[in-house]
Amino acid sequence: MKRWVETSLFAVGAVVGAAAFVPVALAQDLPDLVIEAKDSELKFVSCNTGDPLVEGRIVIRNAGNGDANLRNADNLLRSFVAVYNPENIDLIEKDTRRTKIEPREQRQIEISMGKGSVKTGRNFNGFTGGSLGSLPTDAKALETDKELAKKVQQFLRDRAFSVSVDGDWGAGSKRALAAFQKAQNLPGNGAWNAETATKVSALIPNLKSSGNIKNDKGETQITVFAVVDPYNLIDETDESNNLLKYTGWLKCD
């Protein structure tokens, strides 16, 4: 049975002091991609292989004064919107057809995610917990400690930065960390340092592996995120309105 989901708008991260790095005239010409929560709607469908996990629509709007342009982006990264499940990297649907959204323009993107993928027997609630405490500050810590790298990758993904949660701290992970550092007005350009470790320590949950969450009907709780500019290719005036979280329940045993 299809179940409509609850939605809640989450901030990707406050951009503290970022305007100091952008001239006023330039900042006024930047785009601002917004997910219109009241007009967007996703429903959970089924864990059957032949059915999508979720389907519906995501409505985005350019609330800024500049064009949102992906024409020069690599084909693999050209996407204004992505819908994904954080614990399963293959369960993702991207909008790859559009390359430009003009100021005040609104677009509706139809979503059908997970059709043809085996969805039973998966862990849909990868990590949970409380405060993690201090993190190591050594520049190579994430390259040498796969479990630590995995926790930081999950932290970044939960905040809509596109990265694989595999424990391998490579170029993609560094790009995601650089985007987080920029949003938080931190130095680093993707390099792990004391300032970043301190900020992440204050925000990161204690990411212990957990099993699926079940309700009294035996259904599994599943969470998906919808995010605009998933690869952080567009400079925007506001990064705090880029993520929607959807949670629903399905039979997935």
N, C-alpha and C positions, 0 to 999 in steps of 0.2 A: 504494500500500500504506500502511496506517495505521501510524504509528510512535509508540510510547510515548516520552515525553519524560523528560529528567532534570529534577529540581527542586532548587532551593536557596533557602533562606530568607534574604532580605536585609533589613537594617534600613532603615527609611525615614529615620531620623535620630535621634540621641540627644537627648533633651529635657533639656538641662543646666540645672539650676536652675529649671525651670519651676514646680516645686512652691512656690517662694517667692511666686508670684503667686496661689496658690489656697489659701484657708483650709483647715485640716486637715479640718474637718467637711464642707466642700463636696467636697474631693478624695475623701473616702471614699465619696461618693455618685455619683461619676462612672462611666460605663461604660468598658469596655475591650474593644474588638472585636479578636478574634484569628482569624487564618486557621489552621485545623487542617491542617497540612501532611500529616500521615500519613493523614488521611481524604480529602484533596482529590486530585483526579486529572484531568489534562487529557491528551488525545492529539491529535497532529497528524493531520489527515485527508487533505486534498487542496488543491491550488491550482486545481482546476476551479471555474468560476464557480458551478455548481449545488450544490457541496459546501461545508460549513463548513471554515474553515481549521483550527480546533480545536473540540473538543467534550469534555464531561465534567462534572465537578462541582467546586464550591468549597464547602467546609464552614467556616462561621464560627461563633464562639461569643462571647457577651458574658461575659467573665471578670470584669467589674467589678461594683459594687454599685448602679449606677444604670441606668435605662432608656436605651437608645440609640434616640432618637426623631427621625424625619424627617417627622412629620405636617405640620409647618408649612413644610416646604421647598418651593421652586418645583418644579413637575412635572419640569422639565428637569434638575434637580439631585438629585432624590429617588432615591438609589441607595446601597444598602449595599455593593454589590460591583460592580466593573467589571473586565473582562478586555480588554486592548488590546495592539496592536503600536505601539511608540513612533514609528516612522517613518511610519505610515499612519493618520491621524486617523480615517478612516472605518471602520477595522477595530477595532471596539469593541463589546462586549456588556455591557449594564448590567442590574442587577436593580432594576426599578422598581415591583414589586408590593408589597413589604413596607415598612411605615412605622415599625415598632417592634420592638425585640428586648429582652426583659426580662433582668434579671440571671440568669446561669447558663443561659440559653436557647441552644440550638444550632440552626442552620438549615443545610440543604443546598440549594444553588442549582445548578440544572442550567444548563449553559453550551453554547451553540452559536453560534460567532462567525465571521462572514465569509461566510455563505451568501448567494448572489446577487451578491456583489461580485467584480469582475474582480481576480484576484490575480497573474496572470502579468505579467512585465515590470516588476515593482516593485523598489525598493530596500528590502530588509529589514534592512540594516545601515548606517544613516544616517551614523554618526559613530564615529570611533575616534582613538586617539592617546595621548600622554603629558601631562606637565604643561604648562599654558598660560602660567604666569607671572602677573605682576600684571595687574589689570584697572583700567580707568579708574574714578575715584570720583565724577566729576561726576554730579549728580542727574539730568541729562537724557541721560546717555550711552546708555541703552538705548532711548530714544525717537528718537535721531538716528542710531544705528548699527544697521542691521537685521541685519548679520552677527553683531555682538556680542549683540544681543537673541536671535537664534536659538540661539546657543550657550548662553546662560543659560536659555532656555526648555527646551532639551534636557536640561540639567543638572537642572532642576526635575522634568521629566517622568520622567527616569530614577530619580528618588527618589519617584515615585508622587504628585507634586503635579499635579493636572489642569490642563493648559495646552496650547494649540496651539503647534506649532513652526513659526511662519510669519514671524518677524521683526518683527511688528507688536506693539509693547509697549503694550497697552491695559489695560482694567479687569481682564480675566481673568488676564493675566500678573501684574498687581500683586497680585491676591488670592492667587495661587500663591506669589509671593515673600513676602507677609505671613505665610502659613502656614509657610514655611520659616524666616523670621526668628523666629517664635514658637517653633518647635521647637528652634532653636539659641540661644534666649534673647538675641536681637539686637534692637536698636531699629530702628524704621523704619516699621512698619505698611504695608508695601508700597512704601515709597520707597527707591530705590537710594541707598546711602551708603557711606562709607569702611569701616565695620565689616563691612557685608555683602559688599563687594567683596573684602575681605581673606579672609573665611571662604570665599567661593565660589572664590577663586583657589587656596586650599589644597586644595580638593576637586574642582574641575572638571577633567575631562579636556580635552586639546587636541582639540576636536571638528572634525576635518577630515573632509570627505566621503570616503566609501569605497564601493567596489562590494560586491556580494554576496559572501559567503563560500561557497565550494563545496567539497564533499568529492570523493573519487575516483570516486564514482558519478554526479557531475554534479548532486547535490541541493543545494539552497540552505538555508543555516542561517537559521532564523527564531526570534526570541525574542518571547514575549508575557509580560505581567505580569498578575497578579491582585492587586487592591488593594481593601481595605475602606475605606469612607468616602472615595471618590475626590475629592470636592469639599471635604473638610476642614470639614464642617459640624458635626461632633460633637466636643465637648471630651472627651478621654479621659485616663485616668491613665497610659497608656503608648502612645506612637506608634511604638515600635520593632518591632512585630510585625504590621505591616499590609500587608506586601508579599511575594508569591511570584513567583519568576522561573522560567519554563519555556522550554527550548530544544529544538528538534527540527529535522529535515531533511525537505524535500519537493522534488519536481520542480516547479519554478515557471517554467521558461523559456517 
